[in-house]
Amino acid sequence: MLSVPGSTPMSCIKSANISVLTTDAAELRVIVDDTDWDRVERAVDDYLAAQARAREILRLDGNGRGVPQWWEGMRILRWD
């Protein structure tokens, strides 16, 4: 599992994905933090659109969307 704070540049996430997808891992999950931030949300949406094997398995809205217990939100992605 790779946990990625929302402030991480998308190029870093893509590099990590390329490295991991070349292994024999049965499945991969990525946790992205701070997904209530517009730029993070856009980056995750763009990435999901570009990666046929990736899908979102959990989305937790945060303070900006009325759920303060999840701070600024998070999303969990999975590759099959």
C-alpha positions as CSV (number, residue, x, y, z in Angstrom):
1,M,0.0,0.0,0.0
2,L,1.2,3.5,-0.9
3,S,-0.1,6.5,1.0
4,V,0.2,9.7,-0.9
5,P,-0.5,13.1,0.8
6,G,-2.5,15.5,-1.4
7,S,0.4,17.9,-1.7
8,T,2.5,15.3,-3.6
9,P,3.0,16.2,-7.3
10,M,1.1,13.9,-9.6
11,S,4.4,13.1,-11.4
12,C,5.6,11.4,-8.3
13,I,2.4,9.3,-8.1
14,K,2.8,8.3,-11.7
15,S,6.4,7.3,-11.1
16,A,5.5,5.2,-8.1
17,N,2.7,3.6,-10.1
18,I,5.0,2.7,-13.0
19,S,7.5,1.1,-10.6
20,V,4.9,-0.9,-8.8
21,L,3.0,-2.1,-11.8
22,T,6.1,-3.7,-13.2
23,T,6.3,-6.1,-10.1
24,D,4.3,-9.3,-9.6
25,A,1.9,-7.7,-7.0
26,A,-1.5,-9.2,-7.1
27,E,-3.2,-5.9,-6.4
28,L,-2.2,-2.4,-5.5
29,R,-4.0,0.3,-3.5
30,V,-3.1,3.9,-3.2
31,I,-4.5,6.3,-0.6
32,V,-4.6,9.9,-1.6
33,D,-5.1,12.5,1.2
34,D,-6.5,16.0,1.0
35,T,-8.9,15.1,-1.9
36,D,-11.2,18.0,-1.1
37,W,-8.6,20.3,-2.5
38,D,-9.6,21.2,-6.1
39,R,-6.1,20.5,-7.6
40,V,-5.9,17.1,-5.8
41,E,-9.4,16.1,-6.9
42,R,-8.6,17.0,-10.5
43,A,-5.3,15.2,-10.5
44,V,-6.9,12.0,-9.2
45,D,-9.8,12.2,-11.7
46,D,-7.4,12.8,-14.5
47,Y,-5.3,9.9,-13.4
48,L,-8.3,7.5,-13.2
49,A,-9.4,8.5,-16.6
50,A,-5.9,7.7,-18.0
51,Q,-5.4,4.3,-16.2
52,A,-7.7,1.6,-17.5
53,R,-6.7,-0.8,-14.7
54,A,-7.3,1.7,-11.9
55,R,-10.6,2.4,-10.1
56,E,-11.8,4.2,-7.1
57,I,-12.9,1.9,-4.3
58,L,-13.6,4.4,-1.5
59,R,-14.1,8.2,-1.3
60,L,-14.4,10.0,2.0
61,D,-15.4,13.7,1.8
62,G,-13.9,16.0,4.3
63,N,-14.4,19.3,6.1
64,G,-15.0,21.3,2.9
65,R,-17.9,19.0,2.1
66,G,-19.5,18.9,5.5
67,V,-17.6,15.9,7.0
68,P,-15.0,17.4,9.4
69,Q,-14.0,14.1,10.9
70,W,-12.2,13.2,7.6
71,W,-10.3,16.6,7.6
72,E,-9.8,17.4,3.9
73,G,-11.0,14.1,2.5
74,M,-9.3,11.0,1.1
75,R,-9.8,8.5,-1.8
76,I,-8.5,5.0,-2.2
77,L,-7.7,3.7,-5.6
78,R,-7.2,0.1,-6.7
79,W,-5.5,-1.6,-9.6
80,D,-6.7,-5.0,-10.8
